[in-house]
Amino acid sequence: MSDHPRLGISRIETYLPPCRLSSRALADEFGFDLEFIEKKVGVKQLFAVRDESVGDLAVQALSKLLESVPFLSEQLDILVVCTQTPDYQLPQVSSLVQSRCKLKSSLLSFDISLGCSGFVYGLSVVESLMARHGMRNGVLITAETYSKVIDPGDRNTKCLFSDGAAATLITLGGNIGLGEFRFGTDGDHYDNLIIRVPSEGERAKLFMDGRGIYTFALSTIPNEVRSTCKINNVDLKDVDFFVFHQASKFLLDGIGKKLELESPDRLVNVLHLYGNTVSSSIPMALKDTLSVHGTRQLTILISGFGVGLSWATTILRTEGDCSDV
């Protein structure tokens, strides 16, 4: 383990735009059987922006965090925004958030361009910089507006992805401790999830090779889970909950079978509540899990995987009552 001061997650706030799409509406639009969307994909409702930008979502999530932790506006040391659907090609979203939330100008801030693995990568980046520079308070914002890049006629993506944001506070002495991380990249299959530069006059569109993503995840993530447990000196059977990127119910169930989990309740699934919110899916699932089970000490494995292709996994250990995180 690292000799760095103990840094951990202290609080998570989330934001979802008000526009909802029901599974029934999606089934009717594309001629799907309702049971297929709800049982196979796992989605019962999705959220989409109308006029909001990623910056707006990020500000909403951070504003909720600043309301719950009032001192943070003056004592925040580092802000990292993870997004692949920014407001502008430049400047970075983090600078817009700094201005709109009236944070100090000495703030260290920047953006990370990562998708489904972004939350776990971002935790490691923020933790490392805080430890290196003796910082006490850091925030990782994950935010996406995939509804703006989804092809309206592509049922595979429109029935899965949801807009949303999360703001995660990392502090010195935070009671959700971060373990050792494992990372990986497979650029050979970069085009399994891709937004190509559009031709003049055309709209950028997301393309997803669902079969390719499924094959990648099932061949990679179970082994990463076992390896992450090993470097953190944790037996697989002692992990209380597995919080994976909420890719789809079909994919999550496949990973669970590969891991031979005895209790399906250990495999967290909040797809029916939020859909696939990309980099925000793990913090949303984590917050919900802790709200129910956080009164006891927990060992939680989190793993993000997708765009790149890339993946990142670590172990979280809670101390004290974390139900109000």
TACOR-V896243 format. One record per residue. N is the residue number from 1. RES is the residue in one letter. SS is DSSP state (H for helix, E for strand, L for the rest). PSI is psi in degrees with one decimal (999 if undefined). Layout:
N:RES:SS:PSI
N:RES:SS:PSI
This chain:
1:M:L:161.4
2:S:L:153.3
3:D:L:2.9
4:H:L:155.7
5:P:L:149.1
6:R:L:114.3
7:L:E:142.4
8:G:E:170.1
9:I:E:132.6
10:S:E:-32.0
11:R:E:150.3
12:I:E:128.6
13:E:E:143.7
14:T:E:160.1
15:Y:E:134.1
16:L:L:135.2
17:P:L:156.1
18:P:L:-20.3
19:C:E:121.3
20:R:E:144.9
21:L:E:121.8
22:S:E:156.0
23:S:H:-33.6
24:R:H:-43.8
25:A:H:-39.8
26:L:H:-41.3
27:A:H:-42.2
28:D:H:-38.8
29:E:H:-40.1
30:F:H:2.7
31:G:L:25.9
32:F:L:154.6
33:D:L:130.9
34:L:H:-39.0
35:E:H:-33.3
36:F:H:-46.0
37:I:H:-43.0
38:E:H:-34.7
39:K:H:-36.1
40:K:H:-53.9
41:V:H:-38.8
42:G:L:7.0
43:V:L:133.8
44:K:L:-22.4
45:Q:E:150.3
46:L:E:159.5
47:F:E:139.8
48:A:E:142.8
49:V:L:157.9
50:R:L:-72.2
51:D:L:-4.1
52:E:L:151.5
53:S:L:173.0
54:V:H:-39.8
55:G:H:-39.6
56:D:H:-44.5
57:L:H:-43.1
58:A:H:-43.1
59:V:H:-41.1
60:Q:H:-45.7
61:A:H:-44.5
62:L:H:-35.9
63:S:H:-39.5
64:K:H:-38.7
65:L:H:-42.0
66:L:H:-31.8
67:E:H:-38.3
68:S:H:-22.5
69:V:L:79.2
70:P:L:-35.1
71:F:L:-15.4
72:L:H:-31.4
73:S:H:-29.4
74:E:H:-15.9
75:Q:H:12.2
76:L:L:127.0
77:D:L:-33.4
78:I:E:136.9
79:L:E:121.7
80:V:E:129.4
81:V:E:125.1
82:C:E:115.6
83:T:L:153.4
84:Q:L:8.5
85:T:L:62.4
86:P:L:163.8
87:D:L:-42.4
88:Y:L:160.6
89:Q:L:-37.1
90:L:L:147.3
91:P:L:179.0
92:Q:L:150.4
93:V:H:-35.6
94:S:H:-33.2
95:S:H:-34.5
96:L:H:-40.4
97:V:H:-41.8
98:Q:H:-43.5
99:S:H:-49.2
100:R:H:-28.7
101:C:L:4.2
102:K:L:48.4
103:L:L:159.9
104:K:L:150.9
105:S:L:-15.0
106:S:L:7.5
107:L:L:134.0
108:L:E:120.5
109:S:E:146.5
110:F:E:170.6
111:D:E:154.5
112:I:E:132.3
113:S:L:89.9
114:L:L:152.4
115:G:L:-110.9
116:C:L:-25.2
117:S:L:-0.3
118:G:H:-35.6
119:F:H:-45.8
120:V:H:-43.2
121:Y:H:-46.3
122:G:H:-39.4
123:L:H:-44.8
124:S:H:-41.4
125:V:H:-48.8
126:V:H:-45.9
127:E:H:-44.9
128:S:H:-44.3
129:L:H:-39.3
130:M:H:-43.6
131:A:H:-41.3
132:R:H:-36.4
133:H:H:11.4
134:G:L:35.2
135:M:L:155.0
136:R:L:-28.4
137:N:E:124.0
138:G:E:151.9
139:V:E:132.5
140:L:E:119.0
141:I:E:129.7
142:T:E:131.6
143:A:E:136.7
144:E:E:148.9
145:T:L:67.4
146:Y:H:-21.6
147:S:H:-23.7
148:K:H:-16.6
149:V:L:2.0
150:I:L:135.2
151:D:L:118.2
152:P:L:-23.3
153:G:L:0.7
154:D:L:99.2
155:R:H:-26.9
156:N:H:-33.4
157:T:H:-36.5
158:K:H:-26.4
159:C:L:9.4
160:L:L:-48.1
161:F:E:146.1
162:S:L:148.6
163:D:L:149.8
164:G:E:174.6
165:A:E:157.2
166:A:E:142.9
167:A:E:118.3
168:T:E:124.6
169:L:E:125.1
170:I:E:126.2
171:T:E:161.9
172:L:E:121.5
173:G:L:10.2
174:G:L:140.7
175:N:L:11.1
176:I:E:94.2
177:G:E:145.8
178:L:E:133.7
179:G:L:-161.6
180:E:L:145.2
181:F:L:153.5
182:R:E:141.6
183:F:E:164.2
184:G:E:157.2
185:T:E:137.9
186:D:L:84.2
187:G:H:-10.2
188:D:H:-26.4
189:H:H:37.1
190:Y:H:-30.3
191:D:H:10.2
192:N:H:-29.3
193:L:E:112.4
194:I:E:145.8
195:I:E:106.2
196:R:L:152.8
197:V:L:121.5
198:P:L:155.5
199:S:L:160.2
200:E:L:129.8
201:G:L:-8.9
202:E:L:160.6
203:R:L:136.8
204:A:L:136.2
205:K:L:139.0
206:L:E:133.5
207:F:E:134.7
208:M:E:126.5
209:D:L:91.4
210:G:H:-41.2
211:R:H:-40.5
212:G:H:-42.2
213:I:H:-41.9
214:Y:H:-46.6
215:T:H:-44.5
216:F:H:-50.0
217:A:H:-45.0
218:L:H:-25.3
219:S:H:-15.6
220:T:H:-49.4
221:I:H:-42.6
222:P:H:-40.9
223:N:H:-37.8
224:E:H:-37.6
225:V:H:-48.4
226:R:H:-41.5
227:S:H:-37.7
228:T:H:-40.6
229:C:H:-41.5
230:K:H:-47.1
231:I:H:-16.3
232:N:L:7.5
233:N:L:45.4
234:V:L:131.2
235:D:L:142.8
236:L:H:-37.7
237:K:H:-16.6
238:D:H:-1.4
239:V:L:121.7
240:D:L:-42.0
241:F:E:144.3
242:F:E:114.0
243:V:E:94.0
244:F:E:160.2
245:H:L:132.6
246:Q:L:73.5
247:A:L:-54.2
248:S:L:156.6
249:K:H:-40.1
250:F:H:-43.3
251:L:H:-43.3
252:L:H:-43.1
253:D:H:-37.8
254:G:H:-42.3
255:I:H:-42.5
256:G:H:-40.5
257:K:H:-40.9
258:K:H:-35.0
259:L:H:-8.4
260:E:L:48.7
261:L:L:129.1
262:E:L:-36.9
263:S:L:117.9
264:P:H:-19.1
265:D:H:-17.9
266:R:H:-16.9
267:L:E:103.7
268:V:L:133.2
269:N:L:113.3
270:V:L:18.4
271:L:H:-36.5
272:H:H:-22.2
273:L:H:-40.9
274:Y:H:-15.6
275:G:L:-166.8
276:N:E:101.2
277:T:L:22.5
278:V:H:-120.4
279:S:H:-14.6
280:S:H:-3.8
281:S:H:-37.5
282:I:H:-50.5
283:P:H:-34.1
284:M:H:-44.7
285:A:H:-37.6
286:L:H:-45.1
287:K:H:-44.0
288:D:H:-40.3
289:T:H:-44.3
290:L:H:-31.8
291:S:H:-27.3
292:V:H:-41.2
293:H:H:1.3
294:G:L:-0.3
295:T:L:-15.2
296:R:L:161.3
297:Q:L:131.3
298:L:L:150.1
299:T:E:119.0
300:I:E:131.9
301:L:E:130.4
302:I:E:141.2
303:S:E:124.0
304:G:E:144.0
305:F:E:144.9
306:G:E:-124.8
307:V:L:128.5
308:G:L:-60.5
309:L:L:142.7
310:S:E:161.2
311:W:E:155.9
312:A:E:141.0
313:T:E:143.6
314:T:E:174.6
315:I:E:136.9
316:L:E:140.2
317:R:E:126.1
318:T:E:151.7
319:E:L:135.5
320:G:L:-164.8
321:D:L:113.2
322:C:L:16.3
323:S:L:-17.4
324:D:L:19.0
325:V:L:999
